[in-house]
Structures are given as C-alpha cells and as structure tokens.
Amino acid sequence: MTDLPPPPIAERRPHSFTAHGVTIDDPYAWLRDPGYPDVTDPDVLAYLQAENAYFDAAMAPRRPLIDRLYEEMRARIKEDDSSVPQKDGDWLYWTAFETGGQYRQWWRRPVAGGADELLLDEPALAGGKDYFRLGAFAVSNDGTKLAYAIDDSGAERFEVRIKDLRTGEHLPEVIPGMLSEIVWTADDTGFLYGLANEQWRTDNARLHRLGTDPADDIELFREADEGFRVAVGETSARNWIVIATGDHVTSEAWLLPAHDPLARPLLVSARQVGREYDVDEHDGTLFIHTNDTDPQFRLVTAPVERPGEWTERIAPDPHFYLTGVECYRDFFVVEGREDGLDQVLIHRYAGGEPRRIAFPEASYDAGLGDNPEYAVDTLRLSYQSMVTPGTVYDCDVATGALATRKVQEIPSGYDAARYRTERLHVTARDGTRVPVSIVYPAGFPRDGSGRLFLYGYGAYGLSIPPGFSTGRLSLLDRGFAYAIAHIRGGDDLGQQWYLDGKLDRRNNTFADFVDVARGLVADGWTAAGRIAIAGGSAGGELMGAVINSDPELWGAVIADVPFVDVLNTMMDADLPLTPGEWPEWGNPIEDAAAFATIRGYDPYLNVRAQRYPPLFISGGLNDPRVTYWEPAKWAAKLRSFKTDGNILLLKTNMGAGHGGKSGRFESLREGAEEHAFVLWQLGVEGDDLG
C-alpha cells in the first residue's frame, strides 16, 4: 500500500453529552450536517469526497478484476428476462427487461386475446436520472387506470402519478411525499395512500378522489404514537380496505368497506403492547394471525360483526412457526417454517387435514408468489435453494402437484453438479444450536486451508433464507465456500429466536456469529484470517461488533450502510426512525439499563486501539434509514485508533440511499467492487478460476 496517498484523517472537534451520569465523548459528531437532510456543509462534503477519492485510488489497480467480475455477473443475467404472466381479471400482467435495460417495463394483454399493452416504461422514467426506483404500482379494479409512485433521489419520499390506460395520458394531479402502498376503492373513483411526515414517518391514511386537488385529500386515519407506522392494504377478496398501524412489537388494524371508504372504520382489536396481528377475510369471517398467546403465532377467526370475539382455528405449535395466512374463495393458505424450513399448507374451510406442498430439496427457500385473484384453483409459488436457481411453480390446489413455469436462466451456463450445499449446526457458547446454510464447490478442502465468505444479519426478526445468487458464483468458482449464519435476532427458528437476540439479549447475536465462525474453523472449513464477512444495515452493526470483539478471525469485512452509531441514534428522538426503533434496541433516553446495554456493544463507541481487519464500508448520502454520518464517523474513528496497516475504505454514494445505486447493472458493479476487495485481501486476485 506504499504507492497510495495517505488516507483522509478527519478532524477531531470536542463534543460530548451526558446521560444517566455518564459522559460520552464524540469528536466526530460534526460530520452530521446540521442542515440534514440537506447536506451542504463544506467540511462534511470535503471529508466524504476525500474518502471517495482515496477509495478510487486504492481500487484503481483492482479495476481489471472488478471489470472481469462485473462481466461474469452480467453474463449470468438474461438481459431480456421477463416474468411469468399472471391473470388478474380480464388481463394477463407481466414485467420484462429489454436487452441492456437497467429497469423493467410493465405489460399486459387481454385474456381473451389481443395486442400487448405497455403500461409503464421504467427506462423512460429513469432516463437522465442518477437514481430511480418504482414504489407502489396499482391498477384500478376495472383495469382503466394506473396509480404508481417513483423516487428519483433515494430519499424514499415518493411521488404518485396517475395514468389513464385508455388514452395513455396522465391525470394532472401529482402527490408528492408519499410513503405507502396504493389501494383503490371498489368503484375506482379514488385510492388510499399515506404521506411521510417531516420525520419520514407515515402517520396517516388519506383518500384521494380522481380529478381533485391532492391538497384537499381526506385524512381517514391519523396515528398519535410517534413510534408507530401506518400502512394501507386490502383483504384478499378486495371487499375490505385495511389500515394497519404498529411498531416492531405491537399492531392494530382497522377495516373500511372498499365500496364506502368514508364509513366509520371498524377496529379489529385495540392495540396491546407486545401483541401483533394481521387480518384477512372470507365470507364474513375474519382470519387473524397473531402471537397473542405464543411467539410461534396461531390463527384465530372472528365474525366481522364482532371482530374482538376470537376463536382459535390453528393452535400454536412448538415446531411450526406460523408466518402468514392468506384467504382464497375455496381454501386458505398457511405459510410457516418447521424447524427452520419453509412450509406451505393448503387448508379447506370445512376442516380436515391440510395439504402440505412437497418441495424437492432438504434445504430451500419457498413461498407464495403473486396470486392476485380470489377465486383460483392453482397457486403461483416461488422456490430456490443455494444450488437451485429461482423457480416459478404453479401448484394444483386439489392434488398439490407442481408444474414448472419458469427456471431462472443463466446465459453463461450453470451446472448445479459442480456445487454442494448443506445445513449445519454449530453450538454457541451458551449451548444453543445455531443453523448454518453453506454452499461450496465440489472438492472443497476440509483441512482448514479453504477460504470462507460468511454472511449474517440477525435483527428485526428477519430471516435470511438459503436462496440462490448468481453473483455468489464468482466466489464459489474461485474456490470459496459461502455460508449464512442463521443467528438469533432473526426469526429463522421462530419468533423466540428473534426475541433472544434483541434488547438486553442483543449480545447473543454477536456471540452466535463469532461462534459460528469458530465452529466452522474447528470443523476444518477454514482458518482464522481466511474468513471474509459481510452484513448491511443492522447486519453492519453486527460487523462492527465482531471486529471489535474478535478482529483476528476476519480476513476481510464488508459493511454496507452499517448501523454503527447506535447510542447516538437511539438518543435522538428527532431522527426519522428512532421512536419506532426503541422496541427493537431499547430507549436509552429514559432507561438507564438500555443505555448501558447499547453503550456496551455500540460499534462506534467501542472502537479501541487494536489491530483491525481490512474494511470496506459503504454509505448513502440520501439514506433515511442509516444516515450517511454513521459510516463516516465510524471510518474516521477507526482510522484514528487502529494499530495495523490494513486497508480501510469508505465509499459514500453521493446520489443514492439505503439500497445503493439503482438499476440492475449498477448494483452488479457495486457487488463486483466488494467481491474484488475480498479477493484482493484474501490473496485471490488472479484471473484463474477454481
């Protein structure tokens, strides 16, 4: 690294705060622009630009490798790919890419026959923009109108536009600042949506009538709790509009007749702290999926007229985590995980044993796909595994038979026989068995000489399924094994698995990840220093914690938009997400114990004088979820404290948000950069594969 210019060194400016009798020094607090979300402070911008210039200089010698990886990844993508058409009413709908296109086109054609009709052309909408993302997309019930929402900055404040599909013209009204889905009323004269408030929280549900000024839209619901978020949806039969509100642990739902959205909302059941539920409806009966008596969830029913009178339909099961229920005219579908593996079961309303859909592998990711119609006798399902590309099935409800409608095409070729996958278990330090999904090339050594890429997340009750990735093949084909640690904090093994990795049990998440790595070393999969690790957002917090605790294990670290300034963020109630995040992390403003717990693991605060592994850190200037200054402050502090000569890179996307750059090929290039960094640091820079 002697040919590199010296890395940027951020100025230390005195700043501190005191809470619960403890003073916290924060000399890099100045990197938060006081005008945020507008970032104009010249010192802040100069530091971010200096870091980006250093990133470019460090990666410049890797550009041939990045280009090679990018071309490999792109060659695995079918450029003119399209989805399997799905019927909704009188139309078949699908999406398609043009060769070379970064964004989708949305199409339909009449079921009875006729010409294809282009509904929405994302490439045209994205033209000339550095960033583009389509949000909500909703065709009216009669098929004559389309309401959709776009974001062209990454700030996730969407603009709603309305298109008359008969003429191809747009209606004059435009709704800025939207952050929700769109649900049409039964008569298609208007739709429901929600606006983001100044704190980027959707605290309302509104009704827009076509042809009227959006300033006159009617507010149907407002949430007073600053920690809750409001969402709009509809039941499967589309006869009820659902207004749902809640945070990470508590929820509440209201129903509006789809034909009369101005009617008095019907409360399903008043919120109770710690109880979650969601609702569907069939023939006057509500189907309510809830964790009121058990973290594995159960299914209860209630008459619409008396929605609070709950009768148990499916009891909680210690081995089956019930994740969702969807009603259809003649049956309902239960989704869940049995001992961590996805299950889809078809139940008849009259009762009897459900039909369990059989999938072909022992470890996989499967579930309901797009099923917009209520009266159906086949179900669209999605399926993949770590060695099986994404597959679309149509399932015969009567027999359970699966008909393959599409298998993800990999134009450059793919031979599943070249790879192996297993589901392992590693015993953590407290005796808990932690699942690990791993894929590796045939003939992978088990003598500790192999290189391993280990991914983790472990937060918000989000599971990381053992799915397929074309980008991952560039590592496997260079001899890597790739593993997913299904650590506590996610809900891979049920909601209790999630509860055991949050609040005062947050350290279980970090310990699980380290123990998985040590277990894989002990079993001969790899060795300390030959492990690359990656995580983003809350998974970036995981990266920060484990490099503080066990830096010698890791040969390279990818931390994407990392949530690492945890205590400062949770102490700032004015930030967009903070009040709604307190049930996840704790409220250190009011709770001294939560303050102490977060302070104990906060990656930024716990940076200390020690050796750190090579680090690739990314952020987004417009990111409303993990603000740009979190990775920036962390990188600055790491540069000040670390005692090694390992490379540390910070890349800030100056025109993007939480998800990085938009467009399917731009995101590939970012992935190629990260893979190149890993290969560089683990000594696999050559072009030889295998």
N, C-alpha and C positions, 0 to 999 in steps of 0.2 A: 504493500500500500504506500511505499515511499514516493511513488510518482503522483499521488493525489495531493491536491492542495489541502491545507489543514481544514478540518470541519468547522462549521459555524459554531461559535460559542455565544450563547445568549447571555445578555447582561443580567446580573443578579440585582434586583431592586428590593429594598427592605419592605416587607409586607407581612402582617401576621393577624391572626384573630384568636380570640379566647372563648372557649365554651366549656362548660362543666368543670371549670377550674384548670383547664389545660390550654396552653398557648401553642398554636400551630404556626410555624414559620412557612411562608410560601413566597420565596423570592422570584418566582416566575409567574405570579398572578397577573403581571402586566401584559402577558400575552393574550389575555382576554380583552378584546377591543371593547371599550365602554359603550360604543355605539351599536354593539351587536343587536340584531342580526346584520346590520350594515358593517362591514369590516373595511375601514378606511385609514386606520391608524398607520402612519408611515413606518414606524418602528416595527410593528407587528408584521406588516406586509414585507418589509425588508428581511426580517428573520425567516419567514416562510419561503420567500424567494431564494434566499441564500441556501437554505436546506435543499430546496428543489434543484438548485444548480449543483450542489455537492452530490446529490443523488445522481444527476445526469452524468457527472464526471466519473463517479465510481462505477456506474453501469455501462459507460461507453465501451470499455473493452469486451463487455458481455453482449454487445448488440448482435454480433453474428449468431450467438447461441439463442438470444431472445427471438431473433427472426426465424431461426430454424424451428424453435418450439412453437412459435405462432403459426408457421406454415403447417406443421404437424397437426396442431389443434384445429386449424381451419379446414384442413383436408379431411378431418373426421366429421365435419358437419355437412349435411346435404343442403347445399345452398338454396335450392328451390323447394325446400321442405314445405309440407302442408299437413294440417291436422285432418283427422278422420271426420267427415261431415256428420253432423248430428241434427236430427229433426227437432224442430220446435214449432208446433202449429203447422202452418201451411208451407213452411220453409225448411230447407237444409242449410245449416250455417257451418262455416269453417274459416280457418285462417291459413295464409300462405305467405311464403317469402319469395321474392324474385332473386335470381342469381345475382350475388353481390350486394343484396339488400341488407341493411342493418336492422330494419323494422318490418313488422307484419303488415299485410293487407287483410282486411276483413271482408269476407264474401258470403253470398247466399244465392240460392236458386230455388224456384218453386218445386215443391214435392211432386206436383202434377206434371212437371216438365216445363222447360223454358230456359231462357238465357241466364248465364251467371251475372250477378249484380255486385259491383264493388260498393260496399257500404262505407268503408273508411280506409283511407290510404295513409298509413302512418309515415312512410317515407316522405310523402309530400308535406305532411305536417311538420316533420322534423327537419326539413330542408333548411340549411343555413344556420342551424342551431347547434351549439356545443353540447347541449343536453336535451333529451326528450324522453318523456315517459307517459304512456297512456295509463290512466287510472280507471275509474268506473266506465263501464260500457253497457248500455241498457237499451234494447229495442222495445218499443211500446208493444202492448199486448196485441194490437191489431196489425202490427208489422209495418206501420206507415211512418214512424218517427224513430230517431235515434238520439239519445242523450249520452254524451261522453265527456270525459274530463281529462285535461292534459296538464303536465308540469314541465316547464322548459328551463328550470334552474336547479332542480334537485332539492329545493326547499320544502317540497311536499305540501305546497298550497296550490291546489288545482283550480283550473278554470273550466267551467261547464259550458259546453256549446250544444246546440240542438239543431239537428238536421232533418229536413223533410225528405224522406226517402222516395216520395213520389216525384218530386221535382229536382232533387239533388241540391236544393238551396238551403242555406242556414237561416234559422229564425233570427231576428235582430237581437234578442236578449242573450246576454252573456253573464254568467255568475262567477265572480272571482272568489278566491279564498276558501274553496270547498275542500273538505277532508272527510269523505264518507263514500258509501255506495249510493246508487240511484235506484229508487223503486217507483215504478209507475203506478198511478191509481188505476182502478179497474176500467174506468171509462176513457183513459188515456188523455184526459184534459190537463194533466199535470203530473208531478212526481215529487217524492220526498227526498231530501238530502240533508246534510249538516254542514255548517260553516265552522272553520277553525277560528278560535278567538285569538286575541293578541298573544296569548301564551301557547299557541299551537295546540289547543285542546278543543276537541269537538264536544261542546256542552249543550247542543241544541239539535232539534229536528225541525225542519221547515218544509212548507208546502209551496211549490212554485206552480202557478197556473200559466199555461202557454199563452203567449201574447201579452203578458203583463210585465210591468217593471219589476225586476228582482228585488228592488228596494221595498216593494210592497208585499213581498212573500210573507206568508203567515207562519209564525212560530207556533208549532204544535206541542213542543215539549222543551223544557229547559232544566238542566241538571245543576243543582246548587252546590254539590260536593265537588270541590276543585280537583280531587283525585280521581273522579270518575270520568269515563269517556262514553259518549253516546254514539250508537250505531243504528242504522236502519236496514231492515231486511224484509222478507216475506215468507209466509208458510209455503209448503210445497204445492198446495192447491191454489196458491195465489189469491185466496179469498180473505186473508188477513195480512195486514202490514204490521211488522214487529218493530217496536222501538225498544232497543236494549241499552242498558246503562250499567256500568260496573268498573271495577278495577281488577287487579290481579287475583283477588280472593273472594270478591263479593259481586253478585249480579242481581239485576231486576229487569223484568220485561213487561211491556205494555202492548196491548193489541188494539189496532184500529181496523174497522171494516174497510176493505180495499175499495168498496164502492162508495164509502162515505168517510173520507179521511178527517172531516171536521166533527165527527161524532166524538162523544166523550171517550177517552181511552179506557180500556179495560185492563186493570192491573192483575197480572197473573198471581203474583205473591210478593208482598213487601220485602224489601231487602233485609237480610240478616247477615251480620258480619261473619265472614268465613264460609258462607254458603253460596255456591254457584249453581246456576241452572240456565238451560236454554229450552226453547219450546218449538214444537211443530204441531200440526192439527190434522185430524182426519175425521170427517163426518160428524162434526160437533164434539169431538173428544180431543183434548189437549194431550200430547205426548211430551213429557217433561223429563229431561236428562239432568240429573242433579247429584251432588255429593253431600246432601243434607245429613245422611246417616253414616256415610263411609267414604273414604277417599278413593275407593275404586269406582264410585258412582253407581247409580241404579236408575231404572226407568219407572216413572210413575205416570198415571193418567188422571185426568180430571175433566168433568163436563165444562164446556165453555161457559155455561151459565153460572157455575160455581167453581172458578178456577183454583181456589185455595183448598178444595177437598181432594187431597192426593191419595190415590190408591196404588199400591205397589204392583207393577206388572213384571218387572225383572229385578230380582233381588241382587244386591252386591255379591261379588264372587271374589274370594282372595286371589284367585289365579287369573281372573279376567278383568282387565282394566277397560271399562266401557267408555269409549271416547266420543261417541256420537250416535244419533238416531235420525233417520230421515224417512218420512212417510210418503207412500205412494197409494194409488187408489185401492189396490188389491192386497197390499202387503206393506210391511215396513222393514227397513234395513238397520241392523245394529253393526256398528264398527267398533273395534277394540283391539287390544293386544293381550294375548295369552302367553304369560311368561316372557313377555317382550316381543313376541312375533305378531304381526298384523293378522287380523281375522275379519271376515265379512260374513254376516249371518242374515239370512232372509227369514222373516217371521210372518206367519199368517195372522190376521186379526182374530180369527176364531180360536187361535191357540194351537197347541201341538208342538212337536219338536221342530226347531228351526233347521233350515238347510244351510250347512256350513260350506262355503266355497273352498274347494281344494286347490292349492297352488303347487307348482311343480318342484320347488326347491325347499331346502331346510331353513334357509335364511334369506329374507327378501323384504321388499317394501311394496305394499299393495293397498288399494282402497278404491272407493267410489271415484269415478271420473265425472265428466259433465253429463248430467241427467236432468235436463230442464223440464221434461214433460211429467205429468202426474199419472196418467193412465198408460202404463207401459208393461210389456211382458219380457223385455230384455233390459239389462243394466250395462252401462258402459263402466268398465273397470280399468284402472292403471296398474302396471306391475313392472318391477325391475329388481335386480339384485346387484351385488358388487361385480358379478361377471356377466349378467344378462342385460343387454340394452333395454331402454324403455319400451314397453309393450302395451298396446291397447287391446283389451278384450271386450267382446260383447258376451254377456252371461245370460243364458236361458234361465229365466226365473223358475220355471217348472222343473227343470232337470239339474240345474247347476252347471251344465256343460259350458265350456269356454270356447268361443270362436275368436281366433286371432284376426284383428282388423288391421293392425299395423305393428311392425317392429322397427325401432329406430335404425335408420340406415346409416352406415359408416362408410362413405365412399372410398376411403383409402384402404378399407379392409379391416376386418376384426375376426379373430379366431379365439373363441372362448376357451378352447382346449389348451391354450398357452398359459392360462392362469388358474389359480386355485383360490378358494375362499373358505374361511372357517369362522365359526363363532366360538370364541374362547371365553374363559372366566379367569380373572385374576383376583386373588384375595387381598383386600385392602388391610391397612394396619389395624383397623378395628374389627376385622373378621368378616366384613361384608364382601360378598362375591360380586365383582363388577364385570358386566359383559363387555366384550371387545369383539368388534367385527373386523376381520383382516382379509385383505386380498394381496396376492403376491404372485410373481412369475413362477411357473413350474421349475423345479430345481433350485429354488431359493435356499441358500445355505442356512443351517441351523447351528452353526458353530460360533455365533456371535460376531461374525465378520460382515453380516449384511447391514444395509442402510435401511432405515425405517422412517416413514413420514407418519406422524401421529396427530390426529385432529381431535379437538374437543370443543364443547360449548358449555353445557351444564348450567342453564339458568332458565327462568320463566316457565318451567315445565314444558319446554320444547324438546322433543325427542330428535335425535339425529338418526334417520333411518339408514340401513345398509343398502344404499342405492348405487346406481351406475354413474360413471363420469368419464367422458371421452378425454377431458384434459388430464385426468389422473394417469391415463395410459402412457403419457410421456415420461412419467416417473417409473412406472412398472417396467417399461421397455428398456429402462436404464438400470434395471436390477433392484429397484426399491420394493419394499413391502409398504403397504398403506393400511393404516389401522384407524378405526374410530373408537374412542373410549366413551362408552355409554355411562358417563359418570353421574353421580347424584346432583340434583339441581335441574336436570331434565326429567321428563316423566316416562323414560324408556321402559321402566318396570312398574309404572303406576304413579298415581299422584303422591303416595307416600315417599317414593323415590325423589320426587320434586321437593317435598316438604323437608326432607332430610338434607337438602343442600341449599337452604336459604336462611335468611335472618341469622340467628345465633348458631346455626349449623352450617354456615357458608363454608367454613374451612374444610368440611368433608369433600366438597367439590375439588378443591385444590389437592388435597391429600389423595383422593381417588386417582387423579390424573398422574401424579408422581408415582403412585404405587403401581398403576398400570404399566408405566414405562419401566419401572424397576422389575416388575414381574416378567415383562417381555425380554428384558435383558437376561434375567435368571433362566428363562426357558430357551435361550440361545438365538432369539430372533435378531438381536442387535447388541450393541455395546454402548456404554456411556460415551457421549460425544459423536455418535453416529446416528443420532435421532434428530430429525427436523420436526418442529412442532408448529401448529398453526391454529389460530382462532380469531374470530372477529366480533366486534361489539362487546357483549358480555363475555364472549369467548376470548376477546382481547384482554379483558380483566384477568381471566384465567392465565393467559400468557404472562402477564405482568407479575402475578402472584408466584408462579412456579419458577420464574427466572430469579426472583428474589430469594426463594427458599432453596432451590436445588440447581444452581446455574451450571454445575459441571456436567449435568446429564445431557444438555442440549447442544447440538452442533450447529443449528440454525433456527431462527424463530421468525415467524410471520405473524404480525399483529395488525390486523385490519381494523380501522376505525375503533381503536380499543377504548373501552370504558375503564379508564385507569385513575381518574381524579375523583374517586368515588365520594370521599368525605366532603370535599368542596361542593360537588354537585348536589348531594343529598342535604347539604346545609342551605341551599339556595332555593327557596320556595318559589322564586320568580322564574326559574328556568322552566321551559315548556313541559318536561316530563316529570319533574321532581315529585310533586304531591302524589301522583299516581304510582310512583315507584316506591314509596315508603313501605307498602305491604310486602314488597319483594326484598328490600335491603334493610329496612328499619328507618325510623325517623330520628336522626341524631340531634335534631334541634331540641326535641322535648325529652328524649330518652337517653340518659347517660350511659346505659348499658349498650344501646345500639351505637352510640358514639364510640365507645371503647372497642366494640367488636369491629366496626368498619375501620377505625384507626389502626387496628391490629393487622389487617390484611391489605389495606389500601395500597395498590402497587406504586403509586407516585410517592406517597409519604414514606414508604418503606424502602425506597432506593437507598443504597448504602455503599460505602467504599468496599468493593469486592470486584472480582472478575465477573464479567457478563458474557454470554454467548453472542455471536453475530446476530444483529437485529435488523429486520425490515419492517418499518412502521408506516402505516398509511392513514390519511385523514381526508376529510372533505370540507372545504371552506363553507359550503352551504348546508352541511349536515345538521338537521334539527334534533337528531336523536343522541349522537355523541358529538358534542360541539368540537370544532377544529382545535381549540386550545388544549383539549385533554391530551391527544398525542403529541402536540407541540411542547407542552410543559414537561411531559414525561421524557421526551427525547432530550430536551435541554438539561434536565436534572441528571439523566443517565450520563450524558457527556461530561458533566461536572464531577461525577462521583466514581465512575467505573475505572478500574485499575489495569485493564487489559488493553491490548492493541487491536481488538476485534472491531470489525466494521459495524457502524450503526448508521442506518439510512432512514430518513424521514421524507416521505413523499406526500405532499398535500395537493389534492385535486382542486384547483382554484375555481372550477366551474361545475362541481358535482357535489352530491350529497352522500347519504349513508351507503348507498349501493355502489358507489364508484361511478365510472363513466357509463353512459348509456350506449345502447347498440350492441348487437350480439358479437361483433368482431372487435370492437373496442374493449369489451370486457375480456375477450380472449387475450388481447395484448397485455392487459394487466396481469392476467394469470401467467402468461409466459414470462413476464418480468419476475414474478415471485418464484416460479419454478427455476429460472436461471440463477436466482440468488441462492436457492437451496443447493443446486448442483455445484455452483461455484464454491460454496462454503464446505460442502461435503466431498469435494475433490472429484467431481464427475463432470468436468467441463467439456471433455472431448465430444466429438460427434458420433463416436462408436456407441451403438445400442446393444443392450443385452448384457 
